[in-house]
Amino acid sequence: MESRVNFKKLEKRGVTAAAGFKAAGIAGGIKKGKKDIALIYSDKPAAAAGVFTLNRVQAAPVHLCKEHLHNPIQAVVINSGNANACTGLKGMQDAQEMAVKTAETLALKKGAVMVSSTGVIGMPLPMDKIIPGIEAVANSLGRGIDYDLATALAIMTTDTRPKQTAYRCSTPGGTFHIGGMSKGSGMICPNMATMLAFLTTDVKIERDLLQQLFAEAADSSFNVITVDGETSTNDTALVLANGAAENIEITPRSEYLPLFKEILSKVCQELAMMIVKDGEGLTKVLTLKIKGAADECGGRKMARSVLNSPLVKTAFYGEDANWGRIIAALGYSGIEFDPSKVDIFIGPYQVAASGGAVPFSEEKMKKVLQERDISILIDLKLGQSEVTAWGTDMSHEYISINSDYRS
């Protein structure tokens, strides 16, 4: 099958790359002079799958999305600039009103609409701006590069650039697409991150299978990135599958199942990496591979512990090969391992062997640490599992950005 299959990245494309989807992003007045209301619309009902924050404090739109997740979905409405989190009963009523207004404007059932918000926590939504904004964005729907970009811009908060990607896959049975967009720059930590991600695909697939595949893709992408160890109240990733592609149905026995999984994971990983590379105030992007873990779950926890460590982050910001901070972070991860077996590499150079120091050239290491992209390899020698995770350093600029976020 591989020789008869071709998949291609679609440059500058995002959520409308898949057949049957339209989108738009407008400035509704929530933020000063910036786009802040987005809408994704499917011509036909779509199966939906989602993963959400594990923070016990969850925003009203997260609760609404969970309520609607098993319904056929035709629209996702998103606002930026206000998270509608910690807003009590009124916040839930406002999220429901957003769904109702979107449904009425597009002639849909209320349960066919997902709602998402991002921005400042604890402030009521400016519904006097959002309600007319929903009508305006619904009247602006379209397909193509300009619509993809406008929609991606409208969900941004402290992001410095829009984040989107899309692929077209041609097979002997037909052609399908997967596209998506995301936002996130700070409050980024697994399970999930302050991130929103919205994917669209035109394959036909049952909701339960889509949920399984999306959860797996999220575990190897959105759930292995961290910028600052903060898990937000609004974290949401959704995928809609509307079946608009002719003759492409993904089932547990479909010959195209492995291909669909590969491209879905690729889109998720690209969107996740865009978030990491846009991390607030970063000067380094860290790629951490843990090999020899007993299992993937434990490996992810250890990776999270290392990449979330303020001491590890600041060491890389200061271009200091302080591997002791790395092994210390492993030690408080809560996962059992034998420190006397651990090997650590930074870039191409080994800095620790069997839990002890290895001589290395400080001059050569300095050149590695001056690069923007730095790799770290930890070999636990416990088992056969490998995990790759991504993170950043922490700079003075991160503190500046987050000390005046509301201003």
C-alpha positions as CSV (number, residue, x, y, z in Angstrom):
1,M,0.0,0.0,0.0
2,E,2.8,2.4,0.9
3,S,4.0,2.7,-2.8
4,R,0.5,3.8,-3.8
5,V,0.0,6.3,-1.0
6,N,1.2,9.9,-1.1
7,F,0.8,12.5,1.6
8,K,1.8,16.1,1.3
9,K,2.1,19.1,3.7
10,L,-0.2,21.9,2.6
11,E,1.7,25.2,3.2
12,K,-0.2,28.0,5.0
13,R,-3.2,25.8,5.5
14,G,-5.1,24.9,8.7
15,V,-8.6,24.1,9.8
16,T,-10.3,24.5,6.4
17,A,-8.0,22.2,4.5
18,A,-10.4,19.3,5.1
19,A,-13.4,19.1,2.8
20,G,-16.7,20.5,4.2
21,F,-15.2,22.8,6.7
22,K,-15.3,26.6,6.8
23,A,-13.9,29.0,9.4
24,A,-13.4,32.7,10.2
25,G,-11.7,35.0,12.8
26,I,-12.7,38.6,13.5
27,A,-12.0,41.4,15.9
28,G,-15.0,41.5,18.3
29,G,-13.7,44.1,20.7
30,I,-12.6,41.9,23.5
31,K,-9.0,42.7,22.9
32,K,-7.7,46.1,21.7
33,G,-7.3,46.0,17.9
34,K,-6.8,42.3,17.6
35,K,-8.9,39.4,16.3
36,D,-10.6,37.6,19.2
37,I,-13.6,35.6,18.1
38,A,-13.2,32.5,15.9
39,L,-15.6,30.0,14.4
40,I,-15.1,26.6,12.8
41,Y,-18.1,25.2,10.9
42,S,-18.8,21.8,9.2
43,D,-21.3,21.5,6.4
44,K,-22.5,18.2,7.9
45,P,-22.6,16.7,11.4
46,A,-19.2,15.5,12.6
47,A,-17.9,12.9,15.1
48,A,-16.0,14.7,17.8
49,A,-13.3,13.7,20.2
50,G,-11.5,15.7,22.8
51,V,-8.9,15.8,25.6
52,F,-9.1,18.4,28.4
53,T,-7.2,19.9,31.3
54,L,-6.7,17.7,34.4
55,N,-6.7,20.8,36.6
56,R,-9.5,20.4,39.2
57,V,-10.4,24.0,38.5
58,Q,-12.0,23.9,35.1
59,A,-13.6,26.7,33.1
60,A,-17.2,26.8,32.1
61,P,-16.5,26.1,28.4
62,V,-14.6,22.9,29.3
63,H,-17.6,21.6,31.2
64,L,-19.9,22.5,28.2
65,C,-17.6,20.7,25.7
66,K,-17.6,17.6,27.9
67,E,-21.4,17.7,27.9
68,H,-21.6,18.0,24.1
69,L,-18.8,15.6,23.2
70,H,-21.0,12.6,22.4
71,N,-23.2,14.7,20.1
72,P,-22.8,15.1,16.4
73,I,-20.9,18.5,16.2
74,Q,-21.1,21.1,13.5
75,A,-19.5,24.2,15.0
76,V,-16.8,25.3,17.5
77,V,-16.9,28.9,18.6
78,I,-13.9,30.3,20.4
79,N,-13.0,33.6,22.1
80,S,-9.7,34.9,23.3
81,G,-8.9,37.6,25.8
82,N,-11.1,36.1,28.5
83,A,-11.0,32.6,29.9
84,N,-14.5,32.5,31.4
85,A,-12.9,30.5,34.2
86,C,-13.8,30.8,37.9
87,T,-16.9,32.8,36.9
88,G,-19.5,30.6,38.7
89,L,-23.1,30.0,37.5
90,K,-23.0,33.2,35.3
91,G,-20.0,31.8,33.5
92,M,-21.8,28.6,32.7
93,Q,-24.8,30.5,31.5
94,D,-22.6,32.7,29.3
95,A,-20.9,29.6,27.7
96,Q,-24.4,28.2,27.1
97,E,-25.5,31.5,25.6
98,M,-22.5,31.4,23.2
99,A,-23.6,27.9,22.1
100,V,-27.2,29.0,21.7
101,K,-26.3,32.1,19.7
102,T,-24.0,30.2,17.4
103,A,-26.7,27.5,16.9
104,E,-29.4,30.0,16.1
105,T,-27.2,31.9,13.7
106,L,-26.2,28.7,11.8
107,A,-29.6,27.0,12.1
108,L,-28.1,24.2,14.3
109,K,-29.1,22.4,17.5
110,K,-27.5,23.9,20.6
111,G,-25.9,20.5,21.4
112,A,-24.1,20.6,18.0
113,V,-21.9,23.5,19.1
114,M,-18.6,23.4,21.1
115,V,-17.4,26.5,23.0
116,S,-13.9,27.4,24.0
117,S,-12.4,30.4,25.7
118,T,-8.9,31.6,26.6
119,G,-7.4,34.6,28.4
120,V,-7.6,36.2,31.8
121,I,-9.1,34.0,34.6
122,G,-11.7,35.3,37.0
123,M,-13.4,38.0,34.9
124,P,-16.9,37.8,33.4
125,L,-17.3,37.5,29.7
126,P,-18.1,40.7,27.9
127,M,-21.3,39.3,26.4
128,D,-22.3,42.6,24.9
129,K,-19.3,42.2,22.6
130,I,-19.3,38.4,22.2
131,I,-23.0,38.0,21.1
132,P,-22.8,40.4,18.1
133,G,-19.3,39.1,17.4
134,I,-20.7,35.6,17.0
135,E,-23.2,36.8,14.4
136,A,-20.4,38.7,12.6
137,V,-18.0,35.8,12.5
138,A,-20.8,33.4,11.3
139,N,-21.4,35.8,8.4
140,S,-17.7,35.8,7.6
141,L,-17.2,32.0,7.1
142,G,-15.1,30.8,4.2
143,R,-12.3,28.4,3.1
144,G,-8.7,28.9,2.1
145,I,-5.4,30.4,3.3
146,D,-6.8,33.7,4.4
147,Y,-9.6,32.1,6.4
148,D,-7.3,29.6,8.0
149,L,-4.9,32.4,9.1
150,A,-7.6,34.7,10.4
151,T,-9.1,31.9,12.5
152,A,-5.6,31.0,13.9
153,L,-4.9,34.6,14.8
154,A,-8.2,35.0,16.6
155,I,-7.4,32.3,19.2
156,M,-4.0,33.8,20.2
157,T,-3.3,35.3,23.6
158,T,0.4,35.9,24.4
159,D,1.4,33.9,21.3
160,T,3.8,35.8,19.1
161,R,2.7,34.0,15.9
162,P,-0.2,31.8,14.6
163,K,0.1,28.0,14.7
164,Q,-1.4,25.8,12.1
165,T,-0.6,22.9,9.8
166,A,-2.4,20.6,7.4
167,Y,-1.8,17.5,5.3
168,R,-3.4,15.9,2.2
169,C,-3.2,12.1,1.8
170,S,-3.9,10.5,-1.6
171,T,-4.7,6.8,-1.6
172,P,-6.1,4.3,-4.2
173,G,-9.4,4.6,-2.4
174,G,-9.6,8.3,-2.3
175,T,-8.1,11.5,-0.8
176,F,-8.5,12.8,2.8
177,H,-7.1,15.7,4.8
178,I,-6.2,16.5,8.4
179,G,-5.7,20.1,9.4
180,G,-5.5,22.0,12.6
181,M,-4.5,25.1,14.6
182,S,-3.4,25.6,18.2
183,K,-2.5,28.4,20.6
184,G,-0.2,28.5,23.6
185,S,2.9,30.2,24.8
186,G,2.7,30.2,28.6
187,M,1.0,28.1,31.3
188,I,2.2,25.1,29.3
189,C,2.5,21.8,31.1
190,P,1.3,18.2,30.3
191,N,-2.3,17.1,31.1
192,M,-2.7,19.4,29.2
193,A,-1.1,22.7,28.6
194,T,-2.7,26.3,28.2
195,M,-3.3,25.5,25.0
196,L,-6.2,25.2,22.7
197,A,-6.0,22.9,19.7
198,F,-8.7,22.3,17.0
199,L,-8.3,19.7,14.3
200,T,-10.5,18.9,11.4
201,T,-10.6,15.8,9.1
202,D,-12.9,14.7,6.3
203,V,-12.6,10.9,7.0
204,K,-15.6,8.9,8.2
205,I,-14.9,7.4,11.6
206,E,-16.9,6.3,14.6
207,R,-16.6,8.6,17.6
208,D,-15.2,6.0,20.0
209,L,-12.4,5.0,17.7
210,L,-11.6,8.7,17.0
211,Q,-11.5,9.3,20.7
212,Q,-9.0,6.4,21.2
213,L,-6.8,7.6,18.4
214,F,-6.9,11.2,19.4
215,A,-6.0,10.4,23.1
216,E,-3.0,8.4,21.9
217,A,-1.9,11.2,19.6
218,A,-2.3,13.7,22.4
219,D,-0.2,11.6,24.8
220,S,2.8,11.7,22.4
221,S,2.4,15.4,21.6
222,F,0.3,17.8,23.7
223,N,1.0,15.8,26.9
224,V,4.8,15.8,26.5
225,I,5.4,19.5,26.2
226,T,6.1,22.0,28.9
227,V,7.2,25.6,29.1
228,D,6.6,26.5,32.7
229,G,5.0,23.6,34.6
230,E,1.6,25.4,34.8
231,T,-1.5,23.5,33.9
232,S,-4.4,25.9,33.1
233,T,-8.1,25.8,33.6
234,N,-9.2,25.9,29.9
235,D,-6.9,23.4,28.2
236,T,-8.9,21.8,25.3
237,A,-8.0,19.9,22.2
238,L,-10.8,18.8,19.8
239,V,-10.9,17.0,16.6
240,L,-13.9,16.9,14.2
241,A,-14.4,14.2,11.5
242,N,-17.2,15.0,9.1
243,G,-16.9,12.1,6.6
244,A,-16.9,14.5,3.6
245,A,-14.0,12.6,1.9
246,E,-15.4,10.1,-0.6
247,N,-14.7,6.4,0.0
248,I,-12.4,6.9,3.0
249,E,-13.7,5.3,6.2
250,I,-11.4,4.5,9.1
251,T,-12.4,1.4,11.1
252,P,-10.4,-0.9,13.4
253,R,-9.8,-3.2,10.3
254,S,-9.3,-0.5,7.7
255,E,-6.1,-0.8,5.7
256,Y,-5.8,3.0,6.1
257,L,-6.0,3.0,9.9
258,P,-2.1,3.0,10.4
259,L,-1.8,5.9,7.9
260,F,-4.6,7.9,9.5
261,K,-2.9,7.4,12.9
262,E,0.5,8.5,11.6
263,I,-0.8,11.7,10.0
264,L,-3.0,12.5,13.0
265,S,0.0,12.1,15.3
266,K,2.1,14.2,12.9
267,V,-0.3,17.1,13.0
268,C,-0.6,17.0,16.8
269,Q,3.2,16.9,17.2
270,E,3.7,19.8,14.8
271,L,1.1,21.9,16.6
272,A,2.7,20.9,20.0
273,M,6.2,21.8,18.8
274,M,4.9,25.2,17.5
275,I,3.7,25.9,21.1
276,V,7.0,25.0,22.6
277,K,9.0,27.1,20.1
278,D,6.8,30.0,20.9
279,G,7.3,29.6,24.7
280,E,7.2,32.9,26.6
281,G,10.7,34.4,26.8
282,L,12.5,31.3,25.8
283,T,16.1,31.2,24.5
284,K,16.4,27.4,24.3
285,V,14.2,24.6,23.0
286,L,15.0,21.4,24.9
287,T,14.4,17.9,23.3
288,L,14.6,15.3,26.0
289,K,14.7,11.6,25.3
290,I,14.5,9.1,28.1
291,K,15.4,5.6,27.0
292,G,15.4,2.4,29.0
293,A,12.3,3.3,31.0
294,A,10.2,0.6,32.7
295,D,7.1,1.9,30.9
296,E,5.9,5.0,28.9
297,C,3.8,6.4,31.8
298,G,6.8,6.4,34.1
299,G,9.0,7.8,31.4
300,R,6.6,10.7,30.8
301,K,6.5,11.5,34.5
302,M,10.3,11.6,34.7
303,A,10.6,13.7,31.6
304,R,8.0,16.1,33.0
305,S,10.0,16.4,36.3
306,V,13.2,17.3,34.5
307,L,11.7,19.7,32.0
308,N,9.6,21.5,34.7
309,S,12.5,21.9,37.1
310,P,13.3,25.7,37.5
311,L,16.9,24.7,38.3
312,V,17.3,22.7,35.1
313,K,15.6,25.5,33.1
314,T,17.8,28.2,34.5
315,A,20.9,26.1,34.0
316,F,20.2,25.9,30.3
317,Y,19.4,29.6,30.2
318,G,22.8,30.3,31.8
319,E,24.4,27.8,29.4
320,D,25.7,25.7,32.3
321,A,26.0,21.9,31.7
322,N,24.8,21.2,35.3
323,W,23.8,17.5,34.9
324,G,23.4,17.2,38.7
325,R,20.2,19.2,38.4
326,I,18.9,16.8,35.8
327,I,19.5,13.6,37.9
328,A,18.1,15.4,41.0
329,A,14.9,16.1,39.1
330,L,14.7,12.5,38.1
331,G,15.0,11.6,41.8
332,Y,11.9,13.5,42.9
333,S,9.8,12.4,40.0
334,G,8.2,9.7,42.1
335,I,9.3,6.9,39.7
336,E,11.7,4.2,41.0
337,F,15.0,3.8,39.3
338,D,18.6,3.0,40.1
339,P,20.7,6.2,40.1
340,S,23.9,4.2,39.8
341,K,22.9,3.0,36.3
342,V,22.0,6.4,34.8
343,D,23.8,7.8,31.8
344,I,23.3,11.4,30.7
345,F,24.2,13.1,27.4
346,I,23.9,16.8,26.5
347,G,24.1,17.2,22.8
348,P,26.7,14.7,21.5
349,Y,28.7,14.7,24.7
350,Q,28.3,12.3,27.7
351,V,28.3,14.2,31.0
352,A,27.4,11.3,33.4
353,A,27.9,7.5,33.3
354,S,26.5,5.1,35.8
355,G,25.3,8.0,38.0
356,G,28.8,9.7,38.2
357,A,30.6,12.4,36.4
358,V,32.4,12.0,33.1
359,P,35.1,14.4,32.0
360,F,34.1,16.6,29.1
361,S,35.4,19.6,27.3
362,E,33.8,22.7,28.8
363,E,34.7,24.6,25.6
364,K,33.0,22.2,23.3
365,M,30.0,22.0,25.6
366,K,29.7,25.8,25.6
367,K,29.2,25.7,21.9
368,V,26.4,23.2,22.2
369,L,24.7,25.2,24.9
370,Q,24.8,28.4,22.9
371,E,22.6,26.8,20.3
372,R,18.8,27.4,20.4
373,D,17.9,23.7,20.0
374,I,19.5,21.4,22.6
375,S,19.1,17.7,22.9
376,I,19.3,15.7,26.2
377,L,19.5,11.9,26.4
378,I,18.9,10.0,29.6
379,D,19.5,6.2,29.7
380,L,17.9,4.7,32.8
381,K,18.8,1.1,31.8
382,L,15.5,-0.1,33.4
383,G,13.4,-1.5,30.5
384,Q,12.6,-1.1,26.9
385,S,10.4,2.0,26.8
386,E,11.4,5.3,25.2
387,V,9.8,8.7,25.6
388,T,10.6,12.0,23.9
389,A,9.4,15.2,25.4
390,W,10.0,18.9,24.7
391,G,10.5,21.9,26.9
392,T,12.2,25.3,27.2
393,D,14.6,27.2,29.4
394,M,13.3,30.0,31.7
395,S,14.6,33.6,31.2
396,H,14.2,37.0,32.6
397,E,11.8,37.8,29.8
398,Y,9.4,35.1,31.0
399,I,9.1,36.9,34.3
400,S,8.5,40.2,32.6
401,I,5.8,38.8,30.4
402,N,3.9,37.2,33.2
403,S,4.3,40.0,35.7
404,D,2.1,42.4,33.7
405,Y,-0.2,39.9,31.8
406,R,-3.4,41.8,32.5
407,S,-2.1,45.2,31.5
